[in-house]
Amino acid sequence: MPYFTEADRSFMTMALDEARLASDAGDVPVGAVVVRAGEVIGRGRNVRQVLGDPLAHAEMVALSEAARFLGSWRLTNCTLYVTLEPCPMCAGAILQCRLGSLVFGAADPRAGCCGTLYDLPGDRRFPVRVRCRGGLLAPEASRLLGDFFLARRKKRRG
């Protein structure tokens, strides 16, 4: 089990807050924050439904905001906190921006590419590797997702 600090818990709590906002807007509750030197420089939540954009995952939104803040696509000294293990697209973006490290909440058995189905950030065939730690506040992140999909199924049954 990875070691997490109180600062890690605080930043993941911020990501959970972003996930709740996504859920309130009708999107899958995934949230993310990018941190550099103890400061949040990027925030994101799923806005795929809101924007009608398949690329608008929480991680992508947060990484883009952080890059704009820094004026650079390189996020080497940054940590991304995200409530759900990143998918292949987001894991690829994490590699492309040279992210320093990743902390995620719940593992994703269907699409997780940071240790569950694949481990893109740790794959030695890529020129960059990103340190990943998972499981931080996983029960809270899983509960948000479970509640969201349960409500969606109930609504469909009507």
C-alpha positions, 0 to 999 in steps of 0.5 A: 500500500503506498504511503500518502501524506496529509497534503495528498489527502487534501489535494484528493479531497479537492479532486473529489469536490470537482467530481461532485460538480461533474455529477451535479452537471450530469456528467460522470463524477471524475475530478482532477487537480494539478499541483506544483510546489504545494499550489493547485495550478489546474482543476478539471472535471468531466465535462464530456456531456456538457461540452459534447466533447469526447476529449473533455475528461477531468485529467485533460481539462486539468492538464490543459489548465496547468499548461496554460498557467505555466506557459509550457506543455511540460509539467515535469514538476507537477503532480496530478490527483485524479479520482479515477485511474486514467484511461488510455487517452489520459495516460497518454497525455500524462506521458506526453506532458512529462508529468512528474507524478500521478496519484489516483483514487479508485482503480478502473477495471474497465479502462485503467491504464496506470496499473490495472489493465495496462501500465502506460506511465510505467512502460519502459518502452516509452522514453518517459516514465511517471511515478503512479500511486493509486488507492487514495480515498478510493472508497469515496471515489468509488461511492461517487461513481457507484451512486451516479450510475445507480441513479442513472439506471433508476432514471432509465427504468423510470 
